[in-house]
Amino acid sequence: EPVYVCRRWEGNTDADLSIDRINVNNQYKDQLRTFELRARQRLLASGGKRPKNKRANSGRGR
């Protein structure tokens, strides 16, 4: 049973995808969700403090 449920209608760009393509799309969504969950877990483990972004705080150009 698929985890991802969405409405599909004729003419929709993904209305008639092959099983292989659906699997590729679902794997991509799984990877994004895993990345987000791990980031949230790191955030919670750090006491809710966001880690500093080295690039944003490099001081160049500002």
N, CA, C and O atoms as a Tinker XYZ file with bonds, in Angstrom:
   248  protein
     1  N      0.850000   -1.189000    0.000000    73     2
     2  CA     0.000000    0.000000    0.000000    64     1     3
     3  C      0.891000    1.245000    0.000000    63     2     4     5
     4  O      1.751000    1.371000    0.871000    81     3
     5  N      0.712000    2.158000   -0.941000    73     3     6
     6  CA     1.578000    3.346000   -0.999000    64     5     7
     7  C      1.365000    4.285000    0.185000    63     6     8     9
     8  O      0.258000    4.425000    0.705000    81     7
     9  N      2.454000    4.920000    0.590000    73     7    10
    10  CA     2.403000    5.902000    1.672000    64     9    11
    11  C      1.918000    7.241000    1.130000    63    10    12    13
    12  O      1.241000    7.988000    1.836000    81    11
    13  N      2.257000    7.543000   -0.103000    73    11    14
    14  CA     1.965000    8.841000   -0.683000    64    13    15
    15  C      0.632000    8.805000   -1.406000    63    14    16    17
    16  O      0.459000    8.076000   -2.383000    81    15
    17  N     -0.290000    9.585000   -0.924000    73    15    18
    18  CA    -1.621000    9.632000   -1.515000    64    17    19
    19  C     -1.852000   11.040000   -2.053000    63    18    20    21
    20  O     -1.672000   12.025000   -1.336000    81    19
    21  N     -2.242000   11.126000   -3.291000    73    19    22
    22  CA    -2.593000   12.427000   -3.855000    64    21    23
    23  C     -3.641000   12.202000   -4.940000    63    22    24    25
    24  O     -3.802000   11.101000   -5.465000    81    23
    25  N     -4.329000   13.261000   -5.248000    73    23    26
    26  CA    -5.356000   13.163000   -6.285000    64    25    27
    27  C     -4.705000   13.179000   -7.654000    63    26    28    29
    28  O     -3.771000   13.943000   -7.901000    81    27
    29  N     -5.191000   12.353000   -8.519000    73    27    30
    30  CA    -4.698000   12.313000   -9.887000    64    29    31
    31  C     -5.886000   12.498000  -10.825000    63    30    32    33
    32  O     -6.969000   11.967000  -10.581000    81    31
    33  N     -5.680000   13.233000  -11.867000    73    31    34
    34  CA    -6.738000   13.423000  -12.843000    64    33    35
    35  C     -6.128000   13.427000  -14.229000    63    34    36    37
    36  O     -4.938000   13.691000  -14.404000    81    35
    37  N     -6.957000   13.132000  -15.199000    73    35    38
    38  CA    -6.494000   13.071000  -16.578000    64    37    39
    39  C     -5.913000   14.413000  -16.982000    63    38    40    41
    40  O     -6.506000   15.461000  -16.723000    81    39
    41  N     -4.769000   14.379000  -17.607000    73    39    42
    42  CA    -4.106000   15.602000  -18.024000    64    41    43
    43  C     -3.073000   16.082000  -17.016000    63    42    44    45
    44  O     -2.238000   16.925000  -17.342000    81    43
    45  N     -3.116000   15.559000  -15.798000    73    43    46
    46  CA    -2.109000   15.886000  -14.802000    64    45    47
    47  C     -0.778000   15.312000  -15.292000    63    46    48    49
    48  O     -0.754000   14.252000  -15.917000    81    47
    49  N      0.312000   15.996000  -15.014000    73    47    50
    50  CA     1.604000   15.569000  -15.552000    64    49    51
    51  C      2.030000   14.198000  -15.054000    63    50    52    53
    52  O      2.811000   13.513000  -15.714000    81    51
    53  N      1.524000   13.791000  -13.895000    73    51    54
    54  CA     1.910000   12.472000  -13.397000    64    53    55
    55  C      0.717000   11.526000  -13.278000    63    54    56    57
    56  O      0.726000   10.610000  -12.455000    81    55
    57  N     -0.295000   11.747000  -14.090000    73    55    58
    58  CA    -1.511000   10.936000  -14.013000    64    57    59
    59  C     -1.293000    9.508000  -14.511000    63    58    60    61
    60  O     -1.957000    8.582000  -14.044000    81    59
    61  N     -0.385000    9.328000  -15.438000    73    59    62
    62  CA    -0.226000    8.003000  -16.049000    64    61    63
    63  C      1.240000    7.580000  -16.050000    63    62    64    65
    64  O      1.790000    7.237000  -17.097000    81    63
    65  N      1.868000    7.605000  -14.878000    73    63    66
    66  CA     3.276000    7.230000  -14.781000    64    65    67
    67  C      3.422000    5.718000  -14.691000    63    66    68    69
    68  O      2.531000    5.009000  -14.223000    81    67
    69  N      4.569000    5.251000  -15.153000    73    67    70
    70  CA     4.869000    3.823000  -15.005000    64    69    71
    71  C      5.173000    3.532000  -13.536000    63    70    72    73
    72  O      5.490000    4.440000  -12.767000    81    71
    73  N      5.075000    2.274000  -13.161000    73    71    74
    74  CA     5.393000    1.868000  -11.790000    64    73    75
    75  C      6.837000    2.242000  -11.455000    63    74    76    77
    76  O      7.124000    2.684000  -10.342000    81    75
    77  N      7.746000    2.065000  -12.422000    73    75    78
    78  CA     9.150000    2.411000  -12.187000    64    77    79
    79  C      9.310000    3.892000  -11.867000    63    78    80    81
    80  O     10.047000    4.259000  -10.953000    81    79
    81  N      8.620000    4.739000  -12.620000    73    79    82
    82  CA     8.723000    6.188000  -12.390000    64    81    83
    83  C      8.086000    6.579000  -11.054000    63    82    84    85
    84  O      8.614000    7.434000  -10.343000    81    83
    85  N      6.977000    5.968000  -10.716000    73    83    86
    86  CA     6.336000    6.231000   -9.422000    64    85    87
    87  C      7.297000    5.871000   -8.295000    63    86    88    89
    88  O      7.425000    6.611000   -7.319000    81    87
    89  N      7.979000    4.720000   -8.436000    73    87    90
    90  CA     8.939000    4.302000   -7.418000    64    89    91
    91  C     10.102000    5.278000   -7.292000    63    90    92    93
    92  O     10.549000    5.567000   -6.182000    81    91
    93  N     10.594000    5.786000   -8.414000    73    91    94
    94  CA    11.681000    6.773000   -8.391000    64    93    95
    95  C     11.215000    8.040000   -7.675000    63    94    96    97
    96  O     11.930000    8.579000   -6.830000    81    95
    97  N     10.021000    8.512000   -8.013000    73    95    98
    98  CA     9.487000    9.717000   -7.372000    64    97    99
    99  C      9.298000    9.508000   -5.875000    63    98   100   101
   100  O      9.628000   10.388000   -5.080000    81    99
   101  N      8.770000    8.352000   -5.484000    73    99   102
   102  CA     8.557000    8.074000   -4.067000    64   101   103
   103  C      9.875000    7.960000   -3.307000    63   102   104   105
   104  O      9.967000    8.384000   -2.155000    81   103
   105  N     10.890000    7.390000   -3.946000    73   103   106
   106  CA    12.200000    7.299000   -3.299000    64   105   107
   107  C     12.766000    8.701000   -3.056000    63   106   108   109
   108  O     13.337000    8.963000   -1.997000    81   107
   109  N     12.612000    9.589000   -4.016000    73   107   110
   110  CA    13.069000   10.972000   -3.860000    64   109   111
   111  C     12.353000   11.640000   -2.681000    63   110   112   113
   112  O     12.984000   12.316000   -1.868000    81   111
   113  N     11.032000   11.446000   -2.595000    73   111   114
   114  CA    10.270000   12.032000   -1.485000    64   113   115
   115  C     10.728000   11.450000   -0.152000    63   114   116   117
   116  O     10.820000   12.172000    0.841000    81   115
   117  N     11.017000   10.150000   -0.125000    73   115   118
   118  CA    11.525000    9.515000    1.095000    64   117   119
   119  C     12.856000   10.135000    1.512000    63   118   120   121
   120  O     13.082000   10.388000    2.696000    81   119
   121  N     13.735000   10.379000    0.546000    73   119   122
   122  CA    15.037000   10.971000    0.854000    64   121   123
   123  C     14.878000   12.372000    1.426000    63   122   124   125
   124  O     15.562000   12.731000    2.384000    81   123
   125  N     13.985000   13.165000    0.849000    73   123   126
   126  CA    13.750000   14.513000    1.368000    64   125   127
   127  C     13.208000   14.474000    2.789000    63   126   128   129
   128  O     13.654000   15.234000    3.648000    81   127
   129  N     12.260000   13.602000    3.035000    73   127   130
   130  CA    11.674000   13.500000    4.374000    64   129   131
   131  C     12.700000   13.010000    5.386000    63   130   132   133
   132  O     12.719000   13.484000    6.522000    81   131
   133  N     13.554000   12.066000    4.991000    73   131   134
   134  CA    14.606000   11.578000    5.882000    64   133   135
   135  C     15.571000   12.705000    6.222000    63   134   136   137
   136  O     15.959000   12.863000    7.380000    81   135
   137  N     15.961000   13.488000    5.222000    73   135   138
   138  CA    16.855000   14.626000    5.441000    64   137   139
   139  C     16.228000   15.611000    6.426000    63   138   140   141
   140  O     16.896000   16.086000    7.345000    81   139
   141  N     14.948000   15.914000    6.233000    73   139   142
   142  CA    14.259000   16.851000    7.114000    64   141   143
   143  C     14.136000   16.293000    8.531000    63   142   144   145
   144  O     14.363000   17.016000    9.500000    81   143
   145  N     13.782000   15.025000    8.661000    73   143   146
   146  CA    13.658000   14.424000    9.995000    64   145   147
   147  C     14.986000   14.438000   10.740000    63   146   148   149
   148  O     15.021000   14.737000   11.933000    81   147
   149  N     16.070000   14.122000   10.054000    73   147   150
   150  CA    17.389000   14.132000   10.704000    64   149   151
   151  C     17.776000   15.541000   11.125000    63   150   152   153
   152  O     18.362000   15.733000   12.191000    81   151
   153  N     17.456000   16.521000   10.302000    73   151   154
   154  CA    17.746000   17.912000   10.663000    64   153   155
   155  C     16.946000   18.321000   11.895000    63   154   156   157
   156  O     17.468000   19.007000   12.774000    81   155
   157  N     15.691000   17.908000   11.961000    73   155   158
   158  CA    14.863000   18.224000   13.134000    64   157   159
   159  C     15.385000   17.510000   14.380000    63   158   160   161
   160  O     15.373000   18.079000   15.471000    81   159
   161  N     15.843000   16.267000   14.221000    73   159   162
   162  CA    16.402000   15.536000   15.355000    64   161   163
   163  C     17.662000   16.228000   15.873000    63   162   164   165
   164  O     17.861000   16.331000   17.083000    81   163
   165  N     18.517000   16.705000   14.956000    73   163   166
   166  CA    19.724000   17.439000   15.371000    64   165   167
   167  C     19.342000   18.722000   16.094000    63   166   168   169
   168  O     19.968000   19.093000   17.087000    81   167
   169  N     18.316000   19.396000   15.595000    73   167   170
   170  CA    17.854000   20.632000   16.213000    64   169   171
   171  C     17.364000   20.369000   17.633000    63   170   172   173
   172  O     17.696000   21.114000   18.555000    81   171
   173  N     16.585000   19.324000   17.807000    73   171   174
   174  CA    16.089000   18.982000   19.142000    64   173   175
   175  C     17.230000   18.573000   20.069000    63   174   176   177
   176  O     17.230000   18.931000   21.247000    81   175
   177  N     18.200000   17.826000   19.546000    73   175   178
   178  CA    19.331000   17.377000   20.357000    64   177   179
   179  C     20.203000   18.545000   20.800000    63   178   180   181
   180  O     20.871000   18.464000   21.830000    81   179
   181  N     20.202000   19.625000   20.033000    73   179   182
   182  CA    21.014000   20.794000   20.381000    64   181   183
   183  C     20.251000   21.757000   21.279000    63   182   184   185
   184  O     20.700000   22.880000   21.506000    81   183
   185  N     19.119000   21.335000   21.784000    73   183   186
   186  CA    18.326000   22.185000   22.665000    64   185   187
   187  C     17.530000   23.236000   21.919000    63   186   188   189
   188  O     17.136000   24.247000   22.501000    81   187
   189  N     17.291000   23.013000   20.654000    73   187   190
   190  CA    16.496000   23.945000   19.864000    64   189   191
   191  C     17.308000   25.076000   19.261000    63   190   192   193
   192  O     16.755000   25.970000   18.622000    81   191
   193  N     18.628000   25.039000   19.465000    73   191   194
   194  CA    19.488000   26.086000   18.895000    64   193   195
   195  C     19.934000   25.652000   17.512000    63   194   196   197
   196  O     20.448000   24.549000   17.326000    81   195
   197  N     19.735000   26.519000   16.564000    73   195   198
   198  CA    20.121000   26.203000   15.198000    64   197   199
   199  C     21.628000   26.335000   15.055000    63   198   200   201
   200  O     22.208000   27.312000   15.528000    81   199
   201  N     22.272000   25.368000   14.410000    73   199   202
   202  CA    23.714000   25.489000   14.177000    64   201   203
   203  C     23.989000   26.635000   13.221000    63   202   204   205
   204  O     23.210000   26.894000   12.304000    81   203
   205  N     25.100000   27.316000   13.443000    73   203   206
   206  CA    25.441000   28.452000   12.583000    64   205   207
   207  C     25.879000   27.958000   11.219000    63   206   208   209
   208  O     26.615000   26.979000   11.100000    81   207
   209  N     25.418000   28.647000   10.199000    73   207   210
   210  CA    25.782000   28.329000    8.831000    64   209   211
   211  C     27.101000   29.017000    8.537000    63   210   212   213
   212  O     27.176000   30.245000    8.553000    81   211
   213  N     28.143000   28.242000    8.268000    73   211   214
   214  CA    29.469000   28.810000    8.045000    64   213   215
   215  C     29.497000   29.739000    6.840000    63   214   216   217
   216  O     30.162000   30.774000    6.872000    81   215
   217  N     28.791000   29.384000    5.788000    73   215   218
   218  CA    28.785000   30.230000    4.592000    64   217   219
   219  C     28.095000   31.563000    4.860000    63   218   220   221
   220  O     28.596000   32.615000    4.464000    81   219
   221  N     26.956000   31.520000    5.525000    73   219   222
   222  CA    26.190000   32.742000    5.767000    64   221   223
   223  C     26.929000   33.683000    6.705000    63   222   224   225
   224  O     26.742000   34.898000    6.635000    81   223
   225  N     27.771000   33.136000    7.585000    73   223   226
   226  CA    28.463000   33.963000    8.567000    64   225   227
   227  C     29.923000   34.192000    8.214000    63   226   228   229
   228  O     30.715000   34.544000    9.088000    81   227
   229  N     30.298000   34.003000    6.959000    73   227   230
   230  CA    31.700000   34.141000    6.574000    64   229   231
   231  C     32.148000   35.594000    6.556000    63   230   232   233
   232  O     33.348000   35.868000    6.582000    81   231
   233  N     31.196000   36.538000    6.512000    73   231   234
   234  CA    31.544000   37.950000    6.540000    64   233   235
   235  C     31.894000   38.524000    5.186000    63   234   236   237
   236  O     32.152000   39.722000    5.071000    81   235
   237  N     31.909000   37.702000    4.169000    73   235   238
   238  CA    32.241000   38.211000    2.839000    64   237   239
   239  C     31.065000   38.946000    2.227000    63   238   240   241
   240  O     29.926000   38.484000    2.297000    81   239
   241  N     31.344000   40.080000    1.633000    73   239   242
   242  CA    30.331000   40.808000    0.887000    64   241   243
   243  C     29.380000   41.634000    1.729000    63   242   244   245
   244  O     28.483000   42.279000    1.185000    81   243
   245  N     29.550000   41.631000    3.030000    73   243   246
   246  CA    28.651000   42.422000    3.880000    64   245   247
   247  C     29.422000   43.148000    4.930000    63   246   248
   248  O     28.837000   43.866000    5.740000    81   247
